[in-house]
Structure formats: structure tokens, C-alpha cells
Amino acid sequence: MSCSAHGGGMKVNGSTILEGERIVLVPYKREHVPRYHEWMQSAELLEQTASERLTLEQEYDMQRSWFQDENNCMAGDVNLFLNDNKLDIAEIEVMIAEPSCRRNGFGREALLTMMNYGANHLGIKKYEAKIGCGNKASLSLFHKLGFVETSYSDVFNEWTLQLNVTEGIQEWLAEATNHVSVHNYPFRPRNTTPSDH
Ligand SMILES: CC(C)(COP(=O)(O)OP(=O)(O)OC[C@H]1O[C@@H](n2cnc3c(N)ncnc32)[C@H](O)[C@@H]1OP(=O)(O)O)[C@@H](O)C(=O)NCCC(=O)NCCS
């Protein structure tokens, strides 16, 4: 899975890899763009993630604007959006794009891993997620992680959910992700062989 934490052109974790039990979070690099672009041809995914359809060139531009540089087992992505003016609040989003990869706990582990990184390494004090009101899977996932609805937009037909990162939540995140190891990119995860690449 690819991951990123960014705000206003600020690259936070451009070379960090977080390896969990079921997932490995790697930075969103140029080589990931074609697969990502292929996923984002799905009208359903565009709607569920409130995304615009981009051309491949626009997708490369987007990737460049995030990381200014440049997997075969890519399943989706998880992102943190940091606000330059309020560094302690972050919007978080997740997508398990490959339908065959869903319901394996990837979404949950990716979120927990990213949330722990944000809370315990970047000082995030509040998470926010925007979820379409019909997206039962995502609402259920975020509810299970303790997020609660704080407002509703009629225009976008979506809920805003928030989670305050109390000391208790910080400890819970650290505990839930104590199996996660940190590496530098590039890195070959445990379960791959050279022929996978
Ligand atoms: C929502 C999404 C991220 C869930 O990822 P996932 O890896 O399949 O979810 P997990 O296996 O980690 O499941 C964790 C919890 O999410 C909820 N969930 C996941 N899929 C669900 C589904 N199809 N129906 C209802 N609940 C679901 C459940 O509460 C589940 O807990 P459980 O296994 O104890 O029942 C994934 O379906 C997805 O990316 N969908 C398309 C894009 C999208 O909607 N992104 C979110 C935008 S806000």
C-alpha cells in the first residue's frame, strides 16, 4: 500500500516505510502512478473517495507535487493531510482499491499504523475524516476506531467524523501497532521475492 503525509508541499515521510502484519506502507512514488491511475478509472471508487477523474499526466503531476521526485502488491493507499496553519489537526483517508484485498483487515491496520505515526511522531492531536453518507463500510471502519460524527454537509452528502487524540488514544495506538517496524525506502518487504518486482 502506498501512504503519504503531506501539507502545503511539505514532505513529511518521503523515505519512511512502515511494515505491519498484513500491510506495508510505502511512500507514493512515481512507479506507483500507473497502477493508481488504473484504480481511479472506477466510477465507484471515484465516488467513494470523492475524487476527480484525472488523466495519467495529471496523476503524475499530482504525485510530483506531493513528493517532488519519483509494487506489485499494491492494494490501496492511506493519506494524512496536514494543515500548514494547524499542524496538530490532520485529515485522514484510506482506500483499499483492489476488491479482492478487502475484508482482510488491511484498511484497519493501515489506518492504525498511519494514525499512530501521526499521533506519536508528528504530534497530531485530532483526526478528521470525510465520508459519504452511503459508505457503510467506511463509516463502520472509522466508528470502530473511535471516530464520531461532528457535522454533515448537504452539499457533498458526507459526514465529517473526528477523533481527539487523548493520552489514552495515543497509548492505545502505540499498543495496537507495536508490531510495526520502520525502514527506509527502498526496502524489500518480508513476503516478496526478487521475481515479484
Ligand atoms: C472502506 C474500506 C477502506 C475498508 O477497508 P477493508 O480493508 O476492506 O476493511 P477491514 O477489513 O480492515 O475491515 C475493518 C472494518 O471495516 C468495516 N467494513 C469493511 N468492509 C465492510 C463492508 N463491506 N461492509 C460493512 N462493514 C465493512 C467493518 O466494521 C470491519 O470490521 P469487521 O471486520 O470486524 O467487521 C474499503 O472497503 C475501501 O477502500 N472501499 C472503497 C474506497 C472507500 O470507500 N474509501 C473510504 C473513503 S472515506
The ligand as an SDF file (V2000), in Angstrom:
LIG
                    3D

 48 50  0  0  0  0  0  0  0  0999 V2000
  -13.8030    1.1260    3.4070 C   0  0  0  0  0  0  0  0  0  0  0  0
  -12.5520    0.2990    3.1500 C   0  0  0  0  0  0  0  0  0  0  0  0
  -11.3260    1.2050    3.2940 C   0  0  0  0  0  0  0  0  0  0  0  0
  -12.4690   -0.8550    4.1740 C   0  0  0  0  0  0  0  0  0  0  0  0
  -11.1970   -1.4990    4.0350 O   0  0  0  0  0  0  0  0  0  0  0  0
  -11.0290   -3.0670    4.3560 P   0  0  0  0  0  0  0  0  0  0  0  0
   -9.5950   -3.3890    4.3310 O   0  0  0  0  0  0  0  0  0  0  0  0
  -11.9000   -3.8470    3.4560 O   0  0  0  0  0  0  0  0  0  0  0  0
  -11.6050   -3.1330    5.8450 O   0  0  0  0  0  0  0  0  0  0  0  0
  -11.1350   -4.1000    7.0360 P   0  0  0  0  0  0  0  0  0  0  0  0
  -11.0300   -5.4950    6.5320 O   0  0  0  0  0  0  0  0  0  0  0  0
   -9.9420   -3.5160    7.6990 O   0  0  0  0  0  0  0  0  0  0  0  0
  -12.4190   -4.0220    7.9780 O   0  0  0  0  0  0  0  0  0  0  0  0
  -12.4380   -3.2370    9.1680 C   0  0  0  0  0  0  0  0  0  0  0  0
  -13.9020   -2.8970    9.4970 C   0  0  0  0  0  0  0  0  0  0  0  0
  -14.4490   -2.0770    8.4530 O   0  0  0  0  0  0  0  0  0  0  0  0
  -15.8490   -2.3780    8.3030 C   0  0  0  0  0  0  0  0  0  0  0  0
  -16.1000   -2.8770    6.9540 N   0  0  0  0  0  0  0  0  0  0  0  0
  -15.1840   -3.1120    5.9810 C   0  0  0  0  0  0  0  0  0  0  0  0
  -15.8100   -3.5180    4.8570 N   0  0  0  0  0  0  0  0  0  0  0  0
  -17.1320   -3.5310    5.1250 C   0  0  0  0  0  0  0  0  0  0  0  0
  -18.2660   -3.8260    4.3560 C   0  0  0  0  0  0  0  0  0  0  0  0
  -18.1740   -4.2200    3.0730 N   0  0  0  0  0  0  0  0  0  0  0  0
  -19.4910   -3.7160    4.9380 N   0  0  0  0  0  0  0  0  0  0  0  0
  -19.6080   -3.3050    6.2110 C   0  0  0  0  0  0  0  0  0  0  0  0
  -18.5480   -3.0250    7.0250 N   0  0  0  0  0  0  0  0  0  0  0  0
  -17.3320   -3.1230    6.4720 C   0  0  0  0  0  0  0  0  0  0  0  0
  -16.1690   -3.4240    9.3360 C   0  0  0  0  0  0  0  0  0  0  0  0
  -16.5900   -2.7450   10.5060 O   0  0  0  0  0  0  0  0  0  0  0  0
  -14.8220   -4.0850    9.5610 C   0  0  0  0  0  0  0  0  0  0  0  0
  -14.7250   -4.6830   10.8220 O   0  0  0  0  0  0  0  0  0  0  0  0
  -15.0490   -6.2640   10.9650 P   0  0  0  0  0  0  0  0  0  0  0  0
  -14.0940   -6.9650   10.0530 O   0  0  0  0  0  0  0  0  0  0  0  0
  -14.8180   -6.5140   12.4180 O   0  0  0  0  0  0  0  0  0  0  0  0
  -16.4650   -6.4410   10.5360 O   0  0  0  0  0  0  0  0  0  0  0  0
  -12.5850   -0.3470    1.7120 C   0  0  0  0  0  0  0  0  0  0  0  0
  -13.7880   -1.0430    1.5540 O   0  0  0  0  0  0  0  0  0  0  0  0
  -12.4580    0.6730    0.5850 C   0  0  0  0  0  0  0  0  0  0  0  0
  -11.3780    1.1810    0.3110 O   0  0  0  0  0  0  0  0  0  0  0  0
  -13.5520    0.9710   -0.1160 N   0  0  0  0  0  0  0  0  0  0  0  0
  -13.5200    1.8720   -1.2640 C   0  0  0  0  0  0  0  0  0  0  0  0
  -12.9300    3.2660   -1.0010 C   0  0  0  0  0  0  0  0  0  0  0  0
  -13.5250    3.9400    0.2140 C   0  0  0  0  0  0  0  0  0  0  0  0
  -14.7170    3.8840    0.4470 O   0  0  0  0  0  0  0  0  0  0  0  0
  -12.6580    4.5940    0.9960 N   0  0  0  0  0  0  0  0  0  0  0  0
  -13.0660    5.3510    2.1540 C   0  0  0  0  0  0  0  0  0  0  0  0
  -13.3420    6.7720    1.7400 C   0  0  0  0  0  0  0  0  0  0  0  0
  -13.7830    7.7160    3.1680 S   0  0  0  0  0  0  0  0  0  0  0  0
  1  2  1  0
  2  3  1  0
  2  4  1  0
  2 36  1  0
  4  5  1  0
  5  6  1  0
  6  7  2  0
  6  8  1  0
  6  9  1  0
  9 10  1  0
 10 11  2  0
 10 12  1  0
 10 13  1  0
 13 14  1  0
 14 15  1  0
 15 16  1  0
 15 30  1  0
 16 17  1  0
 17 18  1  0
 17 28  1  0
 18 19  1  0
 18 27  1  0
 19 20  2  0
 20 21  1  0
 21 22  1  0
 21 27  2  0
 22 23  1  0
 22 24  2  0
 24 25  1  0
 25 26  2  0
 26 27  1  0
 28 29  1  0
 28 30  1  0
 30 31  1  0
 31 32  1  0
 32 33  2  0
 32 34  1  0
 32 35  1  0
 36 37  1  0
 36 38  1  0
 38 39  2  0
 38 40  1  0
 40 41  1  0
 41 42  1  0
 42 43  1  0
 43 44  2  0
 43 45  1  0
 45 46  1  0
 46 47  1  0
 47 48  1  0
M  END
$$$$
